[in-house]
Amino acid sequence: MDEIDFYRARAREWLAEHAPRTDIETDLEASRDFQARLHAAGFAGITWPADYGGQGLAAQHERAFRDEAMRYPLPAVPFAIGIGMAGPVLMDLGTEEQRRRYLPPILRGEEIWCQLFSEPDAGSDVASLQTRAVREADGWVVTGQKVWASRAHFAERGILVARTDPGRPKHSGLTMFVVDMRAAGIDVRPLRDMTGNVHFNEVYFDGVRLPPDAVVGRVDEGWSAALTMLKHERVAIGTRNRSEATPLSARALALRQASPMSPEVHAALGRLAVEERAVALLAARMAEERAAGAELGARGSVAKLASSQLARNAADLAVSLAADRGIGFEADDRQTAELITAIDWTPASGIAGGTTEVQRNIIAERVLGLPKEPQSDRDVPFNRLTVGSIKR
């Protein structure tokens, strides 16, 4: 048995004993407890540097663990922004002090992070954001509003991009900051979605004070920092483990069907299983390349697009299989309730992390080399733009 096989066997044994059998993501304390035990066992931050709380292992170790973990509904969502986005951007752009301060608590589940980019008038066009950060002698003062901030209602930290020089073109004069979400002047207002749950939030900043060392990267170079984080976001979403326990997996949908299945249903489920495997292999390849230090660039959009399309296809198939039986359920029918919630949530997969249309543009321009979409406002100073002239 070689090293990777031994690691896989250890992961399989540990997961069989400790992994949850049901979804615990809505139980934040249980999720934190599991993440802490996962880290203590050596299965969190597998390829992250040991100096920052990781295991310092190879991409093959991570793939071995991911393969075994697919059998279980691990509580990954609460920690997704910290591990998949904030952590990587801090490793790329943060100071040594920031890395040592923030990265280990991310892996242990002690500090949950949120992303503070989108605004009511700056969705897909992040560069048109208007939240201001004004420099003062003892740091910065932030005023403005963010929206669609996932998990901000229970996050301890946030990654914020704010405008620090409105006299420069809109893609300039931005700066990235680390924010303490418990700081005075921050008002988090949850937004309930059609699943009945709270995932998103509005976040208001009313004279919020940030220390000088809150800056990530360089002052007024936040657009480059934002692109770095968005790149990590697309890769994180595109390479996320799709558990076999999810209600929309081919396996879960097959278990809901009456036996024997018709040839048509059998074929449809088979096509979904093949698509799941193809997306999983693409995700594994990109995860290995990233762990090995490769620059994925715009290819992250390919993984993100493939992942969101798979989710949409799975939801469409689930509704089709329900046919005239509909998808109603009794109050104690937990499995069907979870399936309906998963179906209702699916449209968000084509919006969160950049819309499907944005991903197709990125792939067209940066992967296929097609002509770029015109952007007439790119070099206009931000304070000369009117709301009506901002590209949405």
C-alpha positions as CSV (number, residue, x, y, z in Angstrom):
1,M,0.0,0.0,0.0
2,D,1.6,3.3,-1.1
3,E,1.3,6.6,0.8
4,I,-1.9,7.8,-1.1
5,D,-3.6,4.5,-0.6
6,F,-2.8,4.6,3.1
7,Y,-4.1,8.1,3.4
8,R,-7.3,7.1,1.5
9,A,-7.9,4.2,3.9
10,R,-7.4,6.4,6.9
11,A,-9.8,9.0,5.5
12,R,-12.4,6.2,4.8
13,E,-12.1,4.9,8.3
14,W,-12.3,8.3,10.0
15,L,-15.3,9.4,7.9
16,A,-17.1,6.1,8.6
17,E,-16.8,6.8,12.3
18,H,-17.2,10.6,12.4
19,A,-19.0,11.9,9.3
20,P,-22.7,13.0,9.7
21,R,-25.3,10.9,8.0
22,T,-27.8,13.8,7.6
23,D,-27.4,17.4,6.6
24,I,-26.2,19.5,9.6
25,E,-25.4,22.7,7.8
26,T,-28.4,24.5,9.4
27,D,-26.9,23.7,12.8
28,L,-24.0,26.1,13.0
29,E,-22.6,24.9,16.3
30,A,-22.7,21.2,15.0
31,S,-21.0,22.3,11.8
32,R,-18.3,24.2,13.6
33,D,-17.7,21.2,15.9
34,F,-17.3,18.9,12.9
35,Q,-15.0,21.3,11.1
36,A,-12.8,21.5,14.2
37,R,-12.6,17.7,14.4
38,L,-12.0,17.4,10.7
39,H,-9.0,19.8,11.1
40,A,-7.7,18.0,14.2
41,A,-7.7,14.7,12.2
42,G,-5.7,16.2,9.4
43,F,-8.4,16.5,6.8
44,A,-8.9,20.3,6.5
45,G,-6.6,22.5,4.5
46,I,-5.0,19.4,3.1
47,T,-2.8,21.3,0.6
48,W,-2.5,24.6,2.5
49,P,0.9,25.4,4.0
50,A,1.5,23.9,7.5
51,D,2.7,27.4,8.6
52,Y,-0.9,28.6,8.2
53,G,-2.8,25.7,9.8
54,G,-2.8,23.4,6.7
55,Q,-1.5,19.9,6.3
56,G,1.1,20.7,3.6
57,L,0.3,17.6,1.6
58,A,0.0,17.0,-2.2
59,A,-3.0,17.4,-4.5
60,Q,-3.3,13.6,-4.6
61,H,-4.0,13.5,-0.9
62,E,-6.8,16.0,-1.4
63,R,-8.4,14.1,-4.2
64,A,-8.3,10.9,-2.2
65,F,-10.1,12.6,0.7
66,R,-12.6,14.2,-1.7
67,D,-13.4,10.8,-3.3
68,E,-14.2,9.3,0.1
69,A,-16.1,12.4,1.4
70,M,-18.5,12.3,-1.5
71,R,-20.5,9.6,0.3
72,Y,-21.4,11.9,3.2
73,P,-23.2,15.3,3.6
74,L,-20.3,17.2,5.1
75,P,-21.2,20.7,6.3
76,A,-19.1,22.6,3.8
77,V,-21.3,25.6,3.0
78,P,-20.8,27.7,6.2
79,F,-17.0,27.6,5.6
80,A,-17.0,27.8,1.8
81,I,-16.2,31.5,1.5
82,G,-13.4,31.4,4.1
83,I,-11.8,28.2,2.7
84,G,-12.5,28.7,-1.0
85,M,-12.2,32.5,-1.4
86,A,-11.0,34.6,1.6
87,G,-8.2,32.2,2.6
88,P,-6.7,31.8,-0.9
89,V,-6.8,35.6,-1.6
90,L,-5.0,36.2,1.8
91,M,-2.4,33.7,0.8
92,D,-2.0,35.5,-2.6
93,L,-2.1,39.1,-1.3
94,G,-2.1,39.3,2.4
95,T,0.7,40.2,4.7
96,E,2.5,37.5,6.7
97,E,0.7,38.8,9.8
98,Q,-2.7,38.6,8.1
99,R,-2.0,35.0,7.0
100,R,-0.9,33.8,10.5
101,R,-3.8,35.6,12.1
102,Y,-6.7,34.6,9.9
103,L,-5.9,31.4,8.1
104,P,-5.8,28.9,11.0
105,P,-9.1,29.9,12.5
106,I,-10.7,29.6,9.0
107,L,-9.6,25.9,8.8
108,R,-10.7,25.1,12.3
109,G,-14.2,26.6,11.7
110,E,-13.7,29.2,14.4
111,E,-14.2,32.2,12.1
112,I,-16.7,32.2,9.3
113,W,-16.3,34.7,6.5
114,C,-18.5,36.5,4.1
115,Q,-17.9,38.4,0.8
116,L,-18.9,42.1,0.6
117,F,-18.8,43.0,-3.1
118,S,-22.3,43.4,-4.6
119,E,-24.4,46.5,-4.1
120,P,-27.9,47.5,-5.2
121,D,-26.4,49.4,-8.2
122,A,-23.4,47.1,-8.6
123,G,-24.2,43.5,-9.2
124,S,-22.3,41.8,-12.0
125,D,-20.6,45.1,-12.7
126,V,-18.7,45.1,-9.4
127,A,-16.4,48.0,-10.4
128,S,-19.3,50.4,-10.3
129,L,-19.7,50.0,-6.5
130,Q,-20.2,53.2,-4.4
131,T,-19.4,52.2,-0.8
132,R,-16.7,54.6,0.3
133,A,-13.7,54.1,2.5
134,V,-12.1,57.4,3.6
135,R,-8.6,57.5,5.0
136,E,-8.1,59.1,8.4
137,A,-5.1,59.3,10.7
138,D,-5.9,56.1,12.6
139,G,-7.1,54.0,9.7
140,W,-10.3,54.1,7.5
141,V,-13.9,55.0,7.8
142,V,-16.4,53.0,5.7
143,T,-19.9,54.2,4.7
144,G,-22.2,52.5,2.2
145,Q,-24.4,49.4,1.5
146,K,-23.7,45.9,0.3
147,V,-26.3,43.2,-0.7
148,W,-26.5,39.5,-1.4
149,A,-23.9,38.9,1.2
150,S,-24.1,35.1,1.9
151,R,-23.9,34.1,5.5
152,A,-23.1,37.6,6.7
153,H,-25.7,37.1,9.5
154,F,-23.4,34.7,11.3
155,A,-20.0,35.6,9.9
156,E,-17.2,36.9,12.1
157,R,-15.1,38.3,9.3
158,G,-15.8,39.8,5.8
159,I,-13.8,40.7,2.7
160,L,-14.9,44.2,1.6
161,V,-14.1,46.1,-1.6
162,A,-14.7,49.9,-1.2
163,R,-14.0,53.0,-3.3
164,T,-11.0,54.9,-1.9
165,D,-10.5,57.4,-4.7
166,P,-13.6,58.4,-6.6
167,G,-11.6,60.8,-8.8
168,R,-10.1,57.8,-10.7
169,P,-11.7,55.6,-13.4
170,K,-14.1,53.1,-11.9
171,H,-11.8,50.1,-12.3
172,S,-9.2,52.1,-10.3
173,G,-9.4,53.7,-6.9
174,L,-10.8,50.6,-5.2
175,T,-9.3,48.9,-2.1
176,M,-9.9,45.5,-0.5
177,F,-10.2,45.3,3.3
178,V,-10.7,42.7,6.1
179,V,-13.7,43.7,8.2
180,D,-14.7,42.6,11.7
181,M,-18.4,41.9,11.2
182,R,-19.1,42.7,14.9
183,A,-17.6,46.2,14.6
184,A,-19.7,49.2,15.6
185,G,-21.7,50.8,12.7
186,I,-22.4,47.5,10.8
187,D,-26.0,46.6,10.4
188,V,-26.8,43.1,8.9
189,R,-30.3,42.6,7.7
190,P,-31.2,39.1,6.6
191,L,-33.1,38.5,3.3
192,R,-35.4,35.4,3.2
193,D,-35.5,33.6,-0.1
194,M,-38.2,31.4,-1.7
195,T,-36.9,28.3,0.1
196,G,-38.0,30.0,3.3
197,N,-34.5,30.2,4.6
198,V,-32.0,33.0,5.1
199,H,-28.8,32.8,2.9
200,F,-28.3,36.4,1.8
201,N,-28.2,39.7,3.6
202,E,-28.1,43.4,3.2
203,V,-25.1,44.9,5.1
204,Y,-25.0,48.6,6.0
205,F,-21.9,50.5,7.0
206,D,-22.4,53.7,9.0
207,G,-19.0,55.2,9.8
208,V,-17.4,51.8,10.4
209,R,-13.8,52.3,11.5
210,L,-11.1,49.9,10.2
211,P,-7.4,49.8,11.3
212,P,-4.6,50.5,8.9
213,D,-3.7,46.8,8.8
214,A,-7.1,45.9,7.4
215,V,-6.0,46.6,3.8
216,V,-5.5,43.5,1.7
217,G,-2.9,44.1,-1.1
218,R,-2.3,47.7,-2.1
219,V,-4.4,50.8,-1.6
220,D,-6.3,51.8,-4.8
221,E,-5.5,48.4,-6.4
222,G,-8.6,46.7,-5.1
223,W,-10.0,45.9,-8.6
224,S,-7.0,43.5,-9.2
225,A,-7.6,42.1,-5.7
226,A,-11.3,41.6,-6.5
227,L,-10.5,39.8,-9.7
228,T,-8.1,37.5,-7.8
229,M,-10.9,36.7,-5.3
230,L,-13.5,36.2,-8.0
231,K,-11.1,33.8,-9.8
232,H,-10.9,31.8,-6.6
233,E,-14.7,31.9,-6.2
234,R,-15.3,30.4,-9.6
235,V,-12.8,27.7,-9.0
236,A,-14.2,27.0,-5.5
237,I,-17.8,26.7,-6.8
238,G,-16.7,24.7,-9.9
239,T,-14.6,22.2,-7.9
240,R,-16.9,21.8,-4.9
241,N,-17.6,18.2,-4.0
242,R,-21.1,17.2,-5.1
243,S,-22.1,14.7,-2.4
244,E,-24.0,11.6,-3.4
245,A,-26.2,12.4,-0.4
246,T,-27.6,15.6,-2.1
247,P,-31.4,15.2,-2.9
248,L,-30.6,16.0,-6.6
249,S,-27.9,13.4,-7.1
250,A,-28.6,10.7,-9.7
251,R,-28.4,8.1,-6.9
252,A,-30.9,9.9,-4.6
253,L,-33.3,10.5,-7.5
254,A,-33.1,6.8,-8.5
255,L,-33.9,5.7,-4.9
256,R,-37.1,7.7,-5.1
257,Q,-38.4,5.9,-8.2
258,A,-40.8,3.0,-8.2
259,S,-39.3,-0.4,-9.2
260,P,-39.0,-1.4,-11.9
261,M,-38.0,1.8,-13.6
262,S,-39.1,2.4,-17.2
263,P,-36.3,2.4,-19.8
264,E,-36.8,6.2,-20.3
265,V,-36.4,7.0,-16.6
266,H,-33.4,4.6,-16.4
267,A,-31.8,6.3,-19.4
268,A,-32.4,9.8,-18.0
269,L,-30.9,9.0,-14.7
270,G,-27.9,7.4,-16.5
271,R,-27.3,10.5,-18.4
272,L,-27.3,12.6,-15.2
273,A,-24.9,10.1,-13.6
274,V,-22.5,10.5,-16.5
275,E,-22.7,14.3,-16.3
276,E,-22.0,14.1,-12.6
277,R,-19.0,12.0,-13.2
278,A,-17.7,14.3,-16.0
279,V,-18.1,17.4,-13.8
280,A,-16.4,15.6,-10.9
281,L,-13.4,14.7,-13.0
282,L,-13.1,18.2,-14.3
283,A,-13.3,19.5,-10.7
284,A,-10.7,17.0,-9.5
285,R,-8.4,17.9,-12.3
286,M,-8.6,21.7,-11.6
287,A,-8.3,21.1,-7.9
288,E,-5.1,19.2,-8.4
289,E,-3.7,21.8,-10.8
290,R,-4.5,24.6,-8.3
291,A,-3.0,22.7,-5.4
292,A,0.1,22.2,-7.5
293,G,0.4,25.9,-8.0
294,A,-0.9,26.2,-11.6
295,E,-2.7,29.3,-12.7
296,L,-6.2,28.3,-13.7
297,G,-7.2,31.8,-14.9
298,A,-10.4,31.9,-16.9
299,R,-10.7,28.1,-16.9
300,G,-12.3,28.5,-13.5
301,S,-15.4,29.8,-15.3
302,V,-15.6,26.6,-17.3
303,A,-15.8,24.6,-14.1
304,K,-18.3,27.0,-12.6
305,L,-20.5,27.0,-15.7
306,A,-20.4,23.2,-15.8
307,S,-21.3,22.9,-12.2
308,S,-24.3,25.3,-12.4
309,Q,-25.6,23.6,-15.6
310,L,-25.4,20.2,-13.8
311,A,-27.4,21.5,-10.9
312,R,-30.0,22.9,-13.3
313,N,-30.2,19.7,-15.3
314,A,-30.6,17.7,-12.1
315,A,-33.5,19.9,-10.9
316,D,-35.2,19.8,-14.3
317,L,-35.0,16.0,-14.2
318,A,-36.4,15.9,-10.6
319,V,-39.4,17.9,-11.6
320,S,-39.9,15.8,-14.8
321,L,-39.8,12.6,-12.8
322,A,-42.4,14.0,-10.4
323,A,-44.8,14.4,-13.4
324,D,-48.5,14.5,-12.4
325,R,-47.7,13.5,-8.8
326,G,-46.3,17.0,-8.3
327,I,-43.8,17.7,-5.6
328,G,-46.2,18.2,-2.7
329,F,-45.3,16.6,0.6
330,E,-46.7,15.8,4.0
331,A,-45.5,17.7,7.1
332,D,-43.4,14.7,8.2
333,D,-42.0,13.9,4.8
334,R,-38.5,15.3,5.3
335,Q,-36.9,13.7,2.2
336,T,-39.4,15.4,-0.2
337,A,-39.1,18.7,1.7
338,E,-35.3,18.6,1.2
339,L,-35.8,17.8,-2.5
340,I,-38.1,20.7,-3.0
341,T,-35.7,23.1,-1.1
342,A,-32.9,21.9,-3.4
343,I,-35.0,22.5,-6.5
344,D,-36.0,25.9,-5.3
345,W,-32.4,26.8,-4.6
346,T,-31.1,25.7,-8.0
347,P,-31.6,28.9,-9.9
348,A,-29.1,30.6,-7.5
349,S,-26.4,28.4,-8.9
350,G,-26.6,30.3,-12.2
351,I,-26.3,33.6,-10.4
352,A,-24.0,33.3,-7.3
353,G,-20.4,33.7,-8.1
354,G,-21.1,35.4,-11.4
355,T,-24.1,34.8,-13.6
356,T,-24.1,32.2,-16.3
357,E,-24.0,35.0,-18.9
358,V,-21.0,36.5,-17.3
359,Q,-19.2,33.1,-17.3
360,R,-20.0,32.6,-20.9
361,N,-18.5,36.0,-21.7
362,I,-15.4,35.2,-19.8
363,I,-15.0,31.9,-21.6
364,A,-15.6,33.5,-24.9
365,E,-13.2,36.3,-24.5
366,R,-10.4,34.8,-22.3
367,V,-10.5,31.1,-23.3
368,L,-11.7,31.1,-26.9
369,G,-10.2,34.5,-27.8
370,L,-13.4,36.0,-29.2
371,P,-13.8,39.8,-29.5
372,K,-14.4,41.6,-26.1
373,E,-17.7,43.1,-25.2
374,P,-17.5,46.9,-25.6
375,Q,-17.0,48.8,-22.3
376,S,-17.2,52.5,-23.1
377,D,-17.2,53.6,-19.5
378,R,-14.0,51.8,-18.4
379,D,-11.7,54.8,-18.5
380,V,-14.1,57.5,-17.3
381,P,-13.5,58.9,-13.8
382,F,-16.1,57.4,-11.5
383,N,-17.4,60.7,-10.1
384,R,-18.3,61.8,-13.7
385,L,-20.6,58.8,-14.2
386,T,-24.3,59.1,-13.7
387,V,-26.4,56.2,-12.5
388,G,-28.0,55.9,-15.9
389,S,-24.6,55.7,-17.7
390,I,-23.3,52.8,-15.5
391,K,-23.2,49.5,-17.4
392,R,-25.2,46.8,-15.7
